[in-house]
Amino acid sequence: MAFLAMIGGVWMSLLALATVSAAAQDGLPSTRMEIVHGKPYVMVMVNGKGPFRFVVDTGTGGQALISPELADRLELPPAGRAGLTDPSGRGLKDVPVVLVQSLQVAGVEFTGIKAIRHSLTGEDGSCQGLLGFTLFRDYLLRLDYPNRRMTLTPGALAADGEGSVLAFRMPDGVPIATLVIDGLRVEAQLDSGGDGLSLPEELASRLKFAIDPVAFANGHSFSTRFQVKAAKLASTVQLGRYSFPKPFVEVLSAFPLANLGSCPMQNFALTFDQKNLLVRFDASRTTFTLSATPGAIRLVNTPARRPTPAGLVPLG
């Protein structure tokens, strides 16, 4: 079983907001979404060149990350510095930012993007960048895992009263919704750049397990080292009207939030509405298995910009 050293999402503090304009097209703006190791990738045009392969990461609170190789190739101009931290409070205080004049994906053009210039490693080392959650703040972002499509449209969601539409909050630009585990309300990041379901150690100490947590890996962010345990819950994880009975989970010693990654997300077409802080889960059934396969019980994501399932938070 392979494990990645860098896990979680990036929350980036940038100096300015981008302006956004929709490309005029017939039909819904959408693009093919490739799923590799459980994570979604799309093709992106940058300053009219490409396409380039980017990972879509709802666990990243900034707009974009660009690999140094692509930034140099496109001669992207510097646009200041940014600070990054993980939930331990440690981090990088001086990370370069570059200006992307135009970024096109799924039939939509975004302009004036301030992107973090940083390397991607691990699984994401084969792509050229990352699209963060707040890039899509003016659109309904639909990640349709079963049909492998990402769609961007105007509009709004409304509560349905049936448990398919959930409220979320987004401190530092990352969506955090509520799970229910053994009667406990648990805040969890909705992190398409993550992998399985991970729980903080403090929460795990209050839960019952069918298979007790056992150490199976050591992980680290760019600033924090920690132990990772694997376990099988004795109870059901409830996500609105959907349930994961007795799932295998990761237990992390260093970070305060749970993380719902792409492995459980792959059962759904998710639609995020950042303006109304709602997310809709569409699926053909309501009960799912989360097993201990390599695709389900593996530390998430990649580079030094992805230190934890709870993500990077801005300095200051």
Secondary structure, 3 states (H helix, E strand, C coil): CCCCCCCCCCCCCCCCCCEEEECCCCCCCEEECEEECCEEEEEEEECCEEEEEEEEECCCCCCEEECHHHHHHCCCCEEEEEEEECCCCCEEEEEEEEEEEEEEECCEEEEEEEEEECCCCHHHHHCCEEEEHHHHCCCEEEEECCCCEEEEECCCCCCCCCCCEEECECHHHCCEEEEEECCEEEEEEECCCCCCEEEEHHHHCCCCEEEEEEEEEEEECCCCEEEEEEEEECCEEEECCEEEECCEEEEECCCCCEEECHHHHCCCEEEEECCCCEEEEECCCCECCCCCCCCCCCCCCCCCCCCCCCCCECCC
